[in-house]
Amino acid sequence: MHRSSSQTSLMSVADLDIRQLFTHVAIYKGTVVAIRMVDKTHIELTRSVKKELKTLRELRHDNINAFIGACVEPPHICIITGYCSKGSLQVNGLSL
């Protein structure tokens, strides 16, 4: 199902445990990622916002879900992060 490691392709539902499917998923550069759609018609990318996004993209820690990137082209505005295979904190009995 992978066309190339630099392209994104949708993952079939059969490849994931249906109980864990809480968000849209895809394969990006050989890694499963989560895609969270943003209900906005426009995103203004100021210099400050771009700097924050760059910082988030570079941030790596075992206890932080990796920010991969974002799409700001309407109507496909979304945030792309690492996929958490064990589900959300709410599903696992934790709440913040």
N, C-alpha and C positions, 0 to 999 in steps of 0.2 A: 504494500500500500504506500510505501515511501517512494516518492519520485526522485528526490535528491535531498542530501542533508541540509541544504540551504533553503529548501522550500517547506512551507507548512502544509500539512495534510490532516484532514479530520481523521480521528481514530474511530474504528468501529466500536459500537457498544459492546459487542461480544468480547472485545479485548479487555474489558474492565468488569469488575464485580459491580452489578447494578446497584447494590446497596451503597456503594461509594460514589455514585455518579450524581453529584450535587451541582455541578457546573459544566460548562462546555469545556471539552478537552481537545487537544491537538498534539501533533508531534512537531517540534521545532528543533532542528539540528540534532535529531536522534533522541530527544528528551521529551517526555510527556509534560505538557504545560497546561495550566488552567487559564481559561479565558473568561473574564468577568465583564459583561456588557455594562456600559455606563449610559444611563438614561439622560443624555444631554444632546442638544442639537448643535452645540458649538463649544469648543475648548480654546481658550486664549493661552497661547504658549509664550508667556513673557520670559525675559532673561532669567528672572528669579525661579520660575517654575522649571525651566530647562536645567538650571543648576541643581535643583532639588531632585529631579528625575535622574540626572547623572549620578548624584550621590547615592540614591536608592539602588541604581543598577550596579554600582561598584560594591555595595555593602554585602558582605558574606559572613554568615554565622550559622552554626548548626541549629540554633533555636529561632531563626528568623526565616520566614518563607521568602525565597529569592524573587525579586522584581526583575523580570526579563525585559519588559518594554511595554509600549502602548501604541494603539492606533488612534489617531485623532482625526481621521477622515470620516465626516458624516456620511451615511448614518451608521457606520461601523465603529463607533467610538468604544474602545475597550481597554482593559488593563490585562497584561499577560504576566503570570507569575508561575513559579514552580508548582507542580501538582502535588497535593498532600494526599497520599494514598490511604492514610488512616482516617480520613474524614475531618470534619471541623471540630473545634473545641466543644461546641454545643452537643454534637452527636456523641462525643466521648464522655459526656457527663460533666464537663467543665464549663464554667461561664465566667466571664470577666465583668 
